[in-house]
């Protein structure tokens, strides 16, 4: 799914417009992604929309979030630190942090790197239309230029 997120970022992000699922599906198939990958990605975006509609604006959260043992297996200290940095600096809310964590845990990889966290967070913010936070995170993404390789 990460490859699809990179494709969506590279092809649609700068326009500031998120395409309809039908348009996105057509473009993803044309780019050579298989049906299973495309459906997973579209389901992920739909799930984000549902979460956004349910939660509305979140208030600052004063609770402490600890990772479960199975989360600790995939989420390194640097990834967790980065997520906390984003939350503490009001780039993402506590609810958005949970969406990022949920998305990271659903990836079929053993360990998550910070660049994937940045990409997933960027996609969540973009999908929710939070442009100022998105611009800051985009700057962080390009700091490592992992998408250009």
C-alpha positions as CSV (number, residue, x, y, z in Angstrom):
1,X,0.0,0.0,0.0
2,X,2.9,2.3,0.6
3,X,3.7,2.3,-3.1
4,X,0.2,3.5,-3.8
5,X,0.4,6.3,-1.3
6,X,3.7,7.4,-2.9
7,X,2.0,7.3,-6.3
8,X,-1.0,9.3,-5.0
9,X,1.3,11.8,-3.4
10,X,3.5,12.3,-6.5
11,X,0.5,12.5,-8.9
12,X,-2.2,14.4,-6.9
13,X,-0.8,16.1,-3.9
14,X,0.5,19.3,-5.6
15,X,-2.8,19.9,-7.2
16,X,-4.4,20.2,-3.8
17,X,-7.4,18.2,-5.0
18,X,-8.2,14.6,-4.0
19,X,-9.6,12.6,-6.9
20,X,-12.8,10.6,-6.6
21,X,-12.4,6.9,-5.9
22,X,-13.4,6.0,-9.4
23,X,-10.8,8.4,-10.9
24,X,-8.2,7.2,-8.5
25,X,-9.0,3.5,-9.1
26,X,-8.6,4.1,-12.9
27,X,-5.3,5.8,-12.5
28,X,-3.9,3.2,-10.2
29,X,-4.9,0.4,-12.5
30,X,-3.4,2.3,-15.4
31,X,-0.2,2.6,-13.4
32,X,0.0,-1.1,-13.0
33,X,-1.2,-1.7,-9.5
34,X,-3.1,-4.9,-8.9
35,X,-6.7,-5.1,-7.9
36,X,-6.0,-6.2,-4.3
37,X,-3.5,-3.4,-3.6
38,X,-5.9,-0.8,-5.2
39,X,-8.9,-2.0,-3.1
40,X,-6.8,-2.0,0.1
41,X,-5.8,1.6,-0.6
42,X,-9.3,2.8,-1.5
43,X,-10.6,1.1,1.7
44,X,-7.9,2.8,3.7
45,X,-8.9,6.2,2.3
46,X,-12.6,5.4,2.9
47,X,-11.8,4.4,6.5
48,X,-10.1,7.8,7.0
49,X,-13.1,9.6,5.7
50,X,-15.4,7.7,8.1
51,X,-13.0,8.5,11.0
52,X,-12.9,12.1,10.1
53,X,-16.7,12.3,10.0
54,X,-17.1,10.6,13.4
55,X,-14.5,12.5,15.3
56,X,-14.8,16.1,14.1
57,X,-12.4,18.5,15.7
58,X,-10.5,17.0,18.6
59,X,-9.6,18.9,21.7
60,X,-6.1,18.7,23.2
61,X,-5.5,15.4,24.9
62,X,-3.8,15.3,28.2
63,X,-3.6,11.5,28.5
64,X,-0.5,9.5,28.0
65,X,-0.4,6.9,25.3
66,X,1.7,3.8,25.8
67,X,2.4,1.3,23.0
68,X,1.1,-2.2,23.3
69,X,3.6,-5.0,23.1
70,X,2.6,-5.9,19.6
71,X,3.0,-2.2,18.6
72,X,6.4,-2.1,20.2
73,X,7.5,-4.9,17.9
74,X,6.9,-2.7,14.8
75,X,7.2,0.8,16.1
76,X,10.8,1.9,17.0
77,X,11.7,4.5,19.5
78,X,12.5,6.9,16.7
79,X,9.2,6.5,15.1
80,X,7.3,6.8,18.4
81,X,9.4,9.9,19.2
82,X,8.5,11.4,15.8
83,X,4.8,10.8,16.3
84,X,5.0,12.4,19.8
85,X,6.9,15.4,18.3
86,X,4.1,15.9,15.7
87,X,1.4,15.7,18.3
88,X,3.2,17.9,20.9
89,X,3.7,20.6,18.2
90,X,0.0,20.4,17.2
91,X,0.8,19.1,13.7
92,X,-1.5,16.2,14.4
93,X,-4.1,15.6,17.1
94,X,-4.3,12.6,19.4
95,X,-7.0,11.1,17.2
96,X,-4.8,11.5,14.1
97,X,-1.9,9.9,15.9
98,X,-4.1,6.9,16.5
99,X,-5.1,6.8,12.8
100,X,-1.4,6.9,11.9
101,X,-0.6,4.1,14.4
102,X,-3.5,2.0,13.1
103,X,-2.3,2.5,9.5
104,X,1.2,1.7,10.4
105,X,0.2,-1.5,12.2
106,X,-1.8,-2.6,9.1
107,X,1.3,-2.4,6.9
108,X,2.7,-5.8,5.9
109,X,6.3,-5.0,7.1
110,X,8.2,-6.1,10.2
111,X,9.6,-2.6,11.2
112,X,8.3,0.9,10.3
113,X,10.7,3.7,9.4
114,X,10.2,7.4,10.0
115,X,9.8,8.1,6.2
116,X,6.7,5.8,6.1
117,X,5.3,7.6,9.1
118,X,5.7,10.9,7.4
119,X,4.0,9.7,4.2
120,X,1.1,8.2,6.0
121,X,0.7,11.3,8.2
122,X,0.9,13.5,5.2
123,X,-1.8,11.5,3.4
124,X,-4.1,11.7,6.5
125,X,-3.7,15.5,6.8
126,X,-4.1,16.0,3.1
127,X,-7.2,13.9,3.0
128,X,-8.7,15.9,5.8
129,X,-7.8,19.2,4.1
130,X,-5.4,20.5,6.7
131,X,-3.2,22.4,4.4
132,X,-0.9,24.3,6.8
133,X,0.0,21.1,8.7
134,X,0.4,19.3,5.4
135,X,2.9,21.9,4.1
136,X,5.0,21.5,7.2
137,X,5.0,17.7,6.9
138,X,5.7,17.9,3.2
139,X,8.8,19.9,4.0
140,X,9.9,17.2,6.4
141,X,9.3,14.6,3.8
142,X,11.5,16.4,1.2
143,X,14.2,16.8,3.8
144,X,15.1,13.2,3.2
145,X,13.9,13.1,-0.4
146,X,13.0,9.4,-0.2
147,X,10.2,9.8,-2.7
148,X,12.6,11.0,-5.4
149,X,14.7,7.8,-5.6
